[in-house]
Amino acid sequence: MQLRGVTFNWKKDDKAGVGVIAQDVEKVYPELVNTDKAGIKSVQYTSLVAPLIEAVKAQQKEISGLTDNVQTLRDTVKELCKAKSKSSACAKFISSQN
């Protein structure tokens, strides 16, 4: 996702806040940004929930795939070490997998 969380101070009262930059949101989701007559932009934060959920789901799918790949590689190395090598590196790898 091309959005980034930021911290800021409100101009009206200098209180701290957290959020996203409206101009950044506007590039990706223009329908979620309102611009008032003075040109001040605001973000419809509640409407960001669905895209954020989908981004988390996509990341989780990628993580699961990578986890599966790592396990496949570990299993392959373990089998290769058992079959072809009695080196200390292989012994250490095998013992770390149990």
C-alpha positions, 0 to 999 in steps of 0.5 A: 500500500502506498500510504504511510501513517504520520504524526502531526500537530493540528494547526488550530490547537497544536494538539498531537494527532495521527493519521495519513496525508490526504494528498497521498490518499487522494492519489490512491483513493480519490473518493475518500478525500473531501476538499472544502471551499478553502481547499482544506482536504480531509480523509474519510477514515472509516472508508479506509478500513476495507482497503486496509483489511485487503492489504493485510490479507494480501500480506498474510497470503504472501507470508504464508507462501514464504513460510511454506517455501522456507519449510520446503527448503529446510526439508530439502537441506535436511534430506541432502545432509542426511544423504550426502554429507556428514559435515558438522554444518549439516549435523548442526542444521539437522539438530536445530530442526528437531 
